[in-house]
Amino acid sequence: MRFVFLFLLIVGVVFGIGGPWVALNFSGEEIGSWRVYDRPGPYKPVSIVLKAEDAPIRAFVDMQTIRNFIPTTSRTALTAVVTHNGKDVLVETLNYTGSKATNKGSPQGQQVYRDDIGDIDPTEDGEYLFTIGPGDFDGLEVAHVDLVLRKNAVMVDWRILPAGLALIVIGIAGLLFLRRRSKASAPVAPPAPKWGRNG
């Protein structure tokens, strides 16, 4: 039974946490990276030619900050708009609440945060205009902003997330139950003999 619950725990972690995260951030092949902001600015729109055969194309925005900042859903760090033939394809506000900061270049380097704009799918042949701008996050000191595109990205099926989390809960609960039962059924050691005149 221990193996069964351990297996459920591993499967839950893979499908509930690891799989969606890997598919979202690393699936497909990188098309390229474009610098859209250098301090002190301004933000520069970028026009990129995309191909239909590369769909779905996933767009990320990497932001380097001068100092650490605490992301919050109530404040927008950056805004992003993607247009094609004068029509909005993606419109997104980026707050980086799900982003894990990494240090670029060295452990003492600037903090880099990544958030995704979304997927361009279907994609039509032609030019797409990517416009990144500042949000309403007061006091946020941005050093650099890069647009990163990946082609043929794997679509994340978020319906598997609740199932994965449920397997994690079942696996942990089962392992704890088995541990408590094994402790309860363990033989009790007899008391040590007493030595002496009255023993």
N, C-alpha and C positions, 0 to 999 in steps of 0.2 A: 504493500500500500504506500509505503514511503516513496518508492520510485514513481508511482502513479501521480501523487501530489506534486512531486518535484518536476515531473514532466509537464503537468498542467501549468505550473508556475513559469517554467521556461518558455512554453508556447505562448502564454499570456504576455510575457515581457516582449517577445519577438513581434507578435501581431498587434499588441496594444500600445507599445512604446517605440521599440527599435525600428520595426518595419516602416510605419508611416513617416518617422523622422528621416530615415535614410532615403526613402522614395522622394520625399519633399525636397531635400537639400542636395542629394548627390546623384539622383537618377538622370539618365540622358548624358549628353555631351555638351561641354561648354562651347558656346559660339564665340564669346568674347567679353571683354570688360571695357567700359567707357567711363572716363572721369567726367562727372557732371558738375562738380563743385570743388573749388580750392579756396580756402580761406584767404582773403576776406570776401570772396565772391566776385561776380554774381553767379547764380545757378544758370547753367547753360542747357537748353533743350538739345536733344540728340536725335538725329534722323538716321534710321537703320533700315536697310533693305532685308526683308525676310522672305523665306520661301515656304510655300504651302506644304512641301514634303517634310519640313522640319517640325511640323506640329505634333503634339502640343509644345509650345515654347513657353518656358517658365522664366519669369522676370524677378530678379532680386535687386535690392538696394542695400549696399554695404555702406555703413556710416562710421567714420572715425571721429571720436570726440576728443577734445583736449583734456577733459576731466571725466571721471566716472559720472554716470547719471543713472537714476533709478527709473526705469520705464513704468508708465502707468497708463491704464486704459482711458483715463479722463483727460489726457493731454496727447496731442499729436506732434510727433517729432518732425515728420516730413509728410508731404503730400505727393501723390504720383498720378499722372494722367497719361494714358496711351491712346493716340488717335491714329486713324487710317482713313484716308480720303475724306478728311474733315469730320469723321464720326468718332465718338468716344468708343474705345474698345475695352479699356479698363480704367476705372477711377477708384483710387484707394487712398485711405489715410493710414500712415505707418506709425505705430506707437512702440514697436519693438518689445512688447511684453513677453513674447515667447522666444526672445533672442538670448543666446548665451555669448557673453562678451569674450573675445579672444584678443591676445596681444600680438600686434604685428611686428615682426622683425626680432623682438627680444622680449623677455619677461617684463622689462621696464618700458616697452613700447606703448604707443597709443592704443586705446581700447577700440575694437572694431565690433560693430553690431550689425546683424543681418536680419532683414525682414523681406517677405515676398509680396510683390504686387499682385500676382496671380498668374493664370495660364492664358495664353493667347491660343485659343482652339475653338473653331478652326482658324487656320492662318491662310490669308490670301497673299499671292505674290505681290510685292510692292514695298513702298516706303512706309515705315511706321515712325511716328514722332513720339518720343518719350520726354515728358516734361516733369522734372522733379523740383519741388519747392519747399520752403520752410513751413513748419506747422505753427502751433500756438504754445509750444513748450517754452515757457519763460526761463531764461538763464542757461539754455542749452548752447554750449559752445562747440560748434561743428568744425572739424579740421578739413576733412575730405569726404566726398560722397562718390561712390562708384556704382554704375549700373552693370549688372551681370546677367547674361542671357544663357539659358541652357535649352538645347533642342531635344526633341523626342523624349521629353520627360515622362516618367510614369505617373499616371493619374492616381492620386491617393483616394482610396475608398474609405471614408471616415466611418462607415457603418461597422467596420471591424473593430474600431476602437473600444466601444462598450463591451463587446464580447471578449476582447483581450484583457480588459480591466477586470471583468468578471472571473476569468480564469486565474488571474493573479490572486484575487481575493480567495477563491476556492483553494488554490494551492497553498497559500500561507495558512489559512484556517485549518486545512487538513494536516499540515506538518505540525502545527501547534497542538492539535488534538492528539496526534500520535505521540508527541513528546510527553504530554501530560499523562497519557495512559500508560506509557512505559515507566514513568516515574512512580505512578500509583501502584503498578503491579510488581515493582522491584521488591525482592525479599528483604525483610527487615533483619538486620544483623542481631544475633542474640547478645544480651548484655554480657560484658566482660566478667569473668569469675572473680569473686572477692577472696583474697587470701588473708589469712590471719587466724587468731585463736578461735574466733567464733565462725570462721568460714566453713 
